[in-house]
């Protein structure tokens, strides 16, 4: 196992983290547009330009601190604005808009596994080891983000999916949790419960990405 310095870790994780969060948010905006909401498009948020999505704290500071402290690699971008009332069928379409983010992370986890596979097929050079390390980082961060966002607590994507699927009365009750969702998430993080919740699904995504390419 290669021991990396903090600077090396940041260099390896920077691109996977930025694009994991950027593509996650852009996917929400794109699917919302497909279902009738033009809010994200009008605000220029359906783009792969990371500068449009980066949150200085959530995209840079928090992941850097997580790398330094050795905890769960955690972060967020500026949420893409979605006006659910503008969707053609708000309750039903909310499911697809919410699911688009984790789905993008699943696709990216597979992409980074392909990068590792390519590195194994190439002649050994100064580029192959960094490719393998960056690929592993990409799988890790995307598996974590997919698993984290599927927790059924609003405003996480899993919470919005649950609101979409539940009967109207239960959906309304769950939606009222949204103002406290971030506090619930932070409490789960600092009590160590969060890792137990997302661990099994994170491991499943990671194993799936590696197994597709026989890694």
Residue pairs with C-beta under 8 A, 6 or more apart in sequence:
2 129
2 133
4 12
4 133
6 67
6 68
9 67
10 64
10 67
12 130
12 133
12 134
12 137
13 63
13 67
13 73
13 137
13 141
15 134
15 138
16 112
16 134
16 137
16 138
16 140
16 141
16 142
17 59
17 63
17 73
17 75
17 137
17 141
18 50
18 54
18 59
19 50
19 108
20 105
20 108
20 138
20 141
20 142
20 145
21 53
21 54
21 58
21 59
21 75
21 76
21 77
21 145
22 48
22 49
22 50
22 52
22 53
22 54
22 77
23 48
23 104
23 105
23 108
24 77
24 101
24 102
24 104
24 105
24 145
24 149
25 45
25 53
25 77
25 78
25 79
25 80
25 101
26 45
26 46
26 47
26 48
26 53
26 80
26 104
27 100
27 101
27 103
27 104
28 40
28 79
28 80
28 82
28 97
28 98
28 100
28 101
29 40
29 41
29 45
29 46
29 80
29 82
30 40
30 46
30 100
31 96
31 97
31 100
32 39
32 40
32 80
32 82
32 87
32 97
33 40
33 41
33 46
35 87
35 88
35 89
35 93
35 96
35 97
36 86
36 87
36 88
36 93
37 82
37 83
37 84
37 86
37 87
37 97
38 86
39 81
39 82
39 83
39 86
40 46
40 80
40 81
40 82
43 81
44 52
45 52
45 53
45 80
45 81
46 80
47 53
53 59
53 77
53 78
53 80
54 60
54 77
54 78
55 76
55 77
55 78
58 75
58 76
58 77
58 78
59 75
59 76
59 77
62 74
62 75
62 76
63 73
63 74
63 75
66 72
66 73
66 74
66 75
67 73
72 144
72 189
72 194
72 195
73 140
73 141
73 144
74 144
74 148
74 189
79 155
82 97
84 90
84 93
84 94
84 97
87 93
87 94
87 97
91 163
91 164
91 168
91 171
92 164
94 160
94 161
94 163
94 164
95 160
95 161
95 164
95 165
97 160
98 157
98 158
98 160
98 161
98 164
99 157
99 161
101 149
101 157
102 145
102 146
102 149
102 150
102 157
102 158
105 142
105 143
105 145
105 146
105 149
106 142
106 146
106 205
108 138
108 142
109 138
109 139
109 142
109 143
109 146
109 205
109 206
109 208
109 209
110 209
110 212
111 138
112 134
112 135
112 136
112 137
112 138
112 139
112 142
112 209
113 135
113 139
113 209
113 210
113 212
113 213
113 215
114 135
114 213
115 131
115 134
115 135
115 138
116 131
116 132
116 135
116 136
116 139
116 210
116 213
116 215
117 213
117 214
117 215
118 131
119 127
119 128
119 129
119 131
119 132
119 135
120 128
120 132
120 215
122 128
122 131
139 206
139 209
139 210
140 206
142 205
143 202
143 203
143 205
143 206
143 209
144 198
144 202
146 201
146 202
146 205
147 198
147 199
147 201
147 202
147 205
148 156
148 194
148 198
149 156
149 157
149 158
150 156
150 157
150 158
150 161
150 201
151 158
151 159
151 185
151 197
151 198
152 158
152 159
152 161
152 162
152 174
153 159
153 177
153 181
153 184
153 185
154 160
154 162
154 163
154 174
154 175
154 177
154 178
154 181
155 178
155 181
155 182
156 181
156 185
159 174
159 177
159 178
159 181
162 171
162 174
163 171
163 174
163 175
164 171
165 171
166 174
177 184
185 194
188 194
188 197
